[in-house]
Amino acid sequence: DLNKAVEFVGRVGAPNLRLAPSTAFLLAQKTGPSEARRLLEGKVGLWLVDAPQSDVVGRTWNGHAPIREYQDRQGLANILAVDPQAPLVLDGVYENHDEEYLDAKTLRQILT
C-alpha cells in the first residue's frame, strides 16, 4: 500500500530514507500524475521501471513486464516526471540482453 509506505517514511523522518516505487504498481493502480506527485514528490530514492500486464478480465497478473510492450507511454512519462532526477532501474523480466536493450531504448524515447 503506497499510502502506508509514504506514511511510514514520514513517521521515521530520516532524510536518507526514500521510496523505490514500481511504475507497474502505479500504472496498474491508475495513479494519475497529480496523485503521484502528491504522494511521492521528494520521497523517491529510485524508480523501479516496469509495466503491468492484465488478464482478459482486467486483473493485473504481472508487475514486471517490459515497458516496450506497454501502450500508455505518456502515463509512464507522467509518473517518472514526478521526480525526474531519481535514478532509474529497469525492473522488467527479460529473457536476454536484447530485450533489456530494447527497454532501455524505449525508456530513452519516453524521457526525451
C-alpha positions in Angstrom: 0.0 0.0 0.0 1.6 3.2 -1.2 -0.1 5.4 1.3 1.2 3.3 4.2 4.7 3.4 2.7 4.6 7.2 2.4 3.2 7.5 5.9 6.0 5.2 7.3 8.7 7.3 5.6 7.2 10.4 7.1 7.0 8.9 10.6 10.6 7.8 10.5 11.7 11.3 9.5 15.1 10.2 8.3 16.3 12.4 5.4 18.1 9.5 3.7 15.1 7.1 3.8 13.3 7.1 0.4 10.9 5.0 -1.6 11.6 2.9 -4.6 8.2 2.9 -6.3 7.4 0.4 -9.1 5.9 2.2 -12.1 4.0 -1.0 -12.9 2.2 -0.8 -9.5 1.4 2.9 -10.0 0.2 2.3 -13.5 -1.9 -0.7 -12.5 -3.5 1.3 -9.7 -4.3 4.0 -12.3 -2.4 6.5 -10.2 -2.7 9.8 -12.0 0.1 12.4 -12.2 -1.3 14.7 -9.6 -1.9 11.9 -7.1 1.6 10.5 -7.8 3.1 14.0 -7.2 1.1 14.5 -4.0 2.3 11.2 -2.6 5.8 10.9 -3.9 7.3 14.3 -4.6 10.6 14.5 -2.7 10.3 10.9 -1.5 11.7 8.9 -4.4 15.1 7.3 -4.0 14.9 5.5 -7.3 12.3 4.3 -9.8 11.7 0.6 -10.5 10.7 0.9 -14.1 8.4 -1.8 -15.4 4.9 -2.2 -16.7 1.8 -4.1 -15.6 0.2 -6.8 -17.6 -3.5 -7.7 -17.2 -5.5 -10.8 -17.9 -8.7 -10.9 -20.0 -10.9 -9.6 -17.2 -8.5 -6.7 -16.4 -6.8 -8.0 -13.3 -3.1 -7.4 -13.1 -1.2 -10.6 -13.1 2.3 -9.4 -13.9 4.1 -6.3 -12.3 7.4 -6.8 -14.1 6.6 -6.7 -17.8 8.9 -4.9 -20.2 7.9 -1.3 -20.8 8.4 -1.6 -24.6 5.1 -3.6 -24.8 3.2 -1.1 -22.6 0.7 1.1 -24.6 0.3 4.1 -22.3 3.8 5.6 -22.6 2.6 9.1 -21.7 1.2 7.7 -18.5 4.6 6.2 -17.7 6.3 9.5 -18.6 3.9 11.4 -16.3 4.7 9.3 -13.4 8.5 9.5 -13.9 8.2 13.3 -14.2 7.2 13.4 -10.5 10.9 13.1 -9.7 13.0 13.2 -12.9 16.3 13.4 -11.0 15.8 10.0 -9.3 17.8 7.1 -10.7 16.0 4.6 -13.0 16.3 0.9 -12.7 14.8 -1.4 -15.4 12.8 -3.9 -13.3 11.2 -6.0 -16.1 11.8 -9.7 -16.5 14.0 -10.2 -19.6 14.9 -13.4 -21.3 18.1 -12.0 -22.8 20.2 -8.8 -23.1 18.5 -7.8 -26.3 15.1 -7.5 -24.6 16.8 -5.3 -21.9 18.4 -3.2 -24.5 15.0 -2.7 -26.2 13.5 -1.5 -22.9 16.5 0.9 -22.4 15.9 2.3 -25.8 12.2 2.6 -25.2 12.9 4.4 -21.9 15.1 6.9 -23.6 12.4 7.6 -26.1 9.9 8.1 -23.4 12.1 10.5 -21.5 13.1 12.7 -24.5 
